Amino acid sequence: MRYYRIILGLSENFFNGLEKVGLGMLSGMDIYESEEEKTEKEEKKQVEKVSEDDYLFDKAYECPVCGENFKSKTVKANRAKLVGTDMDLRPRYQGIDIVKYDCITCKKCGYSALTRYFNHLSDMQIKLVKTNITPNFKGLEEPGEIYTYEEAYIRYQLALANAVITKAKMSEKAYICLKCAWILRGMREILPKNATNRKAIVEQYKAEEKKYLQKAYEGFSTAAFKEHYPICGMDTGTMTYLLAALAVEVDDHTNAMRYVSEVIASKGTSERTKEKARELREMIKK
């Protein structure tokens, strides 16, 4: 009878009894835990230990407009892990939304731009910032350890205003609009489930996001014909795919299908981009 009880115990818990030798914490351990499950648990544990500010550092900049030396929060290279992208190529990283940190703003004169464009100003553009932005700029509140979505949004809006004032390329303005849409999407995603008037706020965020997506679509559509590639770091295939995705989001399904077909038929486009285009095509059909 005693032997029967031991076997019965093992059938429910293969490590029952190890508490006698000090290893009771192994109770319930899965013998055949898959590598995938193991990796997921390790990644979850790592995310719990790492906070957003652990991915950041303060990088020094010199403003090309006023010469002010300041620091801006920047994502550490290779620190964050890419886990996927949205349909319109918004990147999703583990533990941090890096989109919040791709806009640099001078706290003295109000000059603001995407990281890739920050130091690329002509003398005329500098004069336009000094004349139209700086005299009215009242400064920004000092951020905490991380940027909130609201703080990031203000910086992007300021970057868009600077781009308009300095007559920046169509693609630069479109890219800022796209990132504004991504920021608003992030705001919507972190909105608490029990927030007061949540449904109305979500709809407002969606409407604002679509407004920026529409402007991004218009700008990139023009840039694709008038500017030289790469555009905002994107080759022809990637840009055409992005136009297809934006067309879907602004309900221009006819052109969305046309752009998708161009991507799939293109010989120079990567297979990964073509696969995303095929997925988008199925979505359009449905």
C-alpha positions in Angstrom: 0.0 0.0 0.0 2.8 2.4 0.8 4.5 1.7 -2.6 1.2 2.4 -4.3 0.9 5.8 -2.6 4.4 6.8 -3.7 3.7 6.0 -7.3 0.4 7.8 -7.1 2.2 10.9 -5.8 4.7 10.8 -8.6 2.0 10.7 -11.2 0.8 14.1 -9.9 4.1 15.6 -9.2 7.3 14.1 -10.4 9.4 15.8 -7.8 7.3 15.1 -4.8 9.5 14.2 -1.9 12.5 16.4 -2.8 11.5 18.8 0.0 13.1 16.2 2.3 16.5 17.0 0.9 15.9 20.8 0.7 14.7 21.0 -2.9 11.0 21.6 -2.4 11.1 24.7 -4.7 11.5 22.3 -7.6 8.0 21.0 -7.1 5.8 21.3 -10.2 8.7 21.8 -12.5 7.9 20.7 -16.1 10.3 17.9 -17.3 9.8 18.7 -21.0 9.5 22.5 -21.0 10.1 23.6 -24.5 12.9 26.0 -25.5 10.2 28.4 -26.7 8.5 28.4 -23.3 11.8 28.8 -21.5 12.8 31.8 -23.7 9.4 33.4 -23.1 9.7 33.0 -19.3 13.3 34.4 -19.3 12.3 37.4 -21.4 9.3 38.1 -19.2 11.5 37.9 -16.1 14.1 40.3 -17.8 11.4 42.8 -18.7 10.1 42.8 -15.1 13.6 43.7 -13.8 14.4 46.3 -16.5 12.6 49.6 -16.4 12.3 52.1 -19.3 15.0 54.4 -18.1 17.5 51.5 -18.2 17.3 51.7 -22.0 18.2 55.4 -22.0 21.1 57.8 -21.6 21.5 61.5 -21.8 23.3 62.4 -25.1 24.9 65.8 -25.5 24.0 68.0 -28.5 24.9 71.5 -29.7 22.0 73.4 -31.2 22.7 74.4 -34.9 20.5 77.4 -34.5 21.6 79.1 -31.3 24.7 77.1 -30.2 23.2 76.0 -26.9 24.7 72.9 -25.4 22.1 70.5 -23.9 21.3 66.9 -23.4 18.5 64.8 -24.8 17.3 61.3 -23.8 18.5 58.7 -26.3 18.0 55.0 -26.6 21.1 53.0 -26.0 22.4 51.2 -29.1 21.4 47.5 -29.3 19.9 47.7 -25.9 16.2 47.3 -26.9 15.0 44.2 -28.6 12.7 44.5 -31.7 9.7 42.2 -31.3 7.6 43.3 -34.3 6.1 46.1 -36.4 2.6 47.4 -37.0 1.1 47.4 -40.4 2.4 50.9 -41.1 6.0 49.9 -39.9 5.7 51.4 -36.4 8.4 49.4 -34.6 7.6 47.7 -31.3 10.4 47.0 -28.9 10.5 45.0 -25.7 10.3 47.2 -22.6 10.3 50.6 -24.4 8.6 52.6 -27.1 11.7 54.1 -28.9 9.5 56.4 -31.0 9.2 58.7 -28.0 12.9 59.4 -28.2 13.5 60.1 -31.9 12.9 63.9 -31.7 15.5 66.4 -30.4 14.4 69.8 -29.0 16.6 72.7 -28.0 15.2 74.0 -24.7 16.6 77.5 -25.4 15.5 78.5 -28.9 12.7 76.0 -29.7 14.4 74.3 -32.6 13.1 70.7 -32.9 13.7 68.0 -35.4 13.9 64.2 -35.9 17.3 62.9 -35.0 18.3 62.2 -38.6 17.7 65.8 -39.6 18.7 67.7 -36.5 22.1 69.0 -37.7 21.1 69.5 -41.4 20.0 73.1 -41.6 21.0 75.8 -44.2 21.7 79.4 -43.1 18.4 80.4 -44.5 16.6 77.8 -42.4 18.4 78.9 -39.3 17.3 82.4 -39.9 13.7 81.3 -40.3 13.8 79.5 -37.0 15.3 82.5 -35.2 12.7 84.8 -36.8 9.5 82.6 -36.5 10.1 80.1 -33.6 12.5 81.5 -31.1 10.9 84.9 -30.2 7.7 83.1 -29.2 9.1 79.9 -27.6 8.5 79.7 -23.8 10.4 76.6 -23.2 9.5 73.0 -22.2 9.1 71.5 -18.7 12.1 69.5 -17.5 11.3 65.8 -18.1 11.6 63.1 -15.6 13.7 59.9 -16.0 11.6 59.0 -19.2 9.5 60.9 -21.6 5.8 60.5 -21.3 3.8 60.2 -24.5 2.4 63.8 -23.8 6.0 65.2 -23.6 7.0 63.3 -26.7 4.0 64.5 -28.6 4.8 68.2 -27.8 8.3 67.7 -29.2 7.0 66.1 -32.4 4.4 68.9 -32.9 7.2 71.4 -32.4 9.4 69.5 -34.9 6.5 69.6 -37.4 6.1 73.4 -36.9 9.9 73.9 -37.5 9.8 71.7 -40.6 6.9 73.8 -42.0 8.6 77.1 -41.1 12.0 76.0 -42.6 10.3 74.7 -45.8 11.7 71.2 -45.2 11.4 68.4 -47.7 7.9 66.9 -48.2 9.2 63.5 -46.9 10.6 65.0 -43.7 7.2 66.6 -42.9 5.4 63.3 -43.8 7.7 61.3 -41.6 7.1 63.6 -38.6 3.3 63.3 -39.2 3.7 59.5 -39.3 5.5 59.5 -36.0 2.9 61.8 -34.5 0.3 59.2 -35.4 2.5 56.5 -33.7 2.7 58.6 -30.6 -1.0 59.0 -30.4 -1.4 55.3 -30.9 0.9 54.7 -28.0 -1.2 57.1 -25.8 -4.3 55.2 -26.7 -2.8 51.8 -26.0 -1.7 52.7 -22.4 -5.0 54.4 -21.5 -6.3 52.5 -18.4 -9.3 50.3 -18.9 -11.2 52.0 -16.1 -10.4 55.6 -17.3 -13.3 58.0 -17.1 -14.9 58.6 -20.5 -12.4 56.0 -21.9 -14.5 55.3 -25.1 -14.8 59.0 -26.0 -11.0 59.6 -25.4 -10.1 56.5 -27.5 -12.2 57.8 -30.3 -10.6 61.2 -30.1 -7.1 59.7 -30.2 -8.1 57.5 -33.2 -9.4 60.6 -35.0 -6.3 62.6 -34.3 -4.1 59.6 -35.4 -6.0 59.3 -38.7 -5.5 63.0 -39.3 -1.8 62.6 -39.1 -1.8 59.4 -41.1 -3.7 61.2 -43.9 -1.0 63.9 -44.0 1.7 61.3 -43.9 0.1 59.6 -46.9 -0.2 62.8 -48.8 3.4 63.8 -48.2 5.0 60.4 -48.9 2.8 60.1 -52.1 4.3 63.3 -53.4 7.8 62.6 -52.2 7.8 59.2 -53.9 7.6 60.9 -57.3 9.7 64.0 -56.6 12.5 63.0 -54.3 15.5 60.8 -54.7 15.8 57.4 -52.9 16.4 56.5 -50.2 13.6 58.5 -48.7 13.8 58.8 -44.9 16.1 55.8 -45.0 13.6 53.7 -47.1 14.2 52.1 -50.4 11.6 52.0 -53.2 10.0 48.7 -52.1 9.7 49.8 -48.5 8.3 53.2 -49.4 5.7 51.6 -51.8 4.7 49.1 -49.1 4.3 52.0 -46.6 2.1 53.9 -49.0 0.0 50.8 -49.4 -0.4 50.5 -45.6 -1.2 54.2 -45.2 -3.7 53.9 -48.0 -5.5 51.2 -46.1 -5.6 53.2 -42.9 -7.1 56.3 -44.7 -9.6 54.1 -46.6 -8.1 54.5 -50.0 -8.3 50.8 -50.9 -8.1 51.1 -54.6 -4.6 52.7 -54.4 -3.7 50.4 -51.6 -4.2 47.4 -53.8 -2.2 49.0 -56.6 0.7 49.7 -54.3 0.6 46.2 -52.9 0.7 44.7 -56.4 3.7 46.9 -57.3 5.6 45.6 -54.2 4.8 41.9 -54.9 5.8 42.3 -58.6 9.0 44.2 -57.9 12.2 42.2 -58.6 14.4 44.4 -56.3 12.2 44.3 -53.2 13.1 42.0 -50.3 11.1 38.8 -49.7 10.3 40.0 -46.2 8.7 43.2 -47.6 6.8 41.2 -50.2 5.5 38.8 -47.5 4.1 41.8 -45.6 2.6 43.1 -48.8 0.8 39.7 -49.3 -0.5 39.8 -45.8 -1.8 43.4 -46.5 -3.4 42.2 -49.7 -5.4 39.5 -47.8 -6.5 42.1 -45.3 -7.7 44.4 -48.1 -9.7 41.6 -49.7 -11.4 40.8 -46.5 
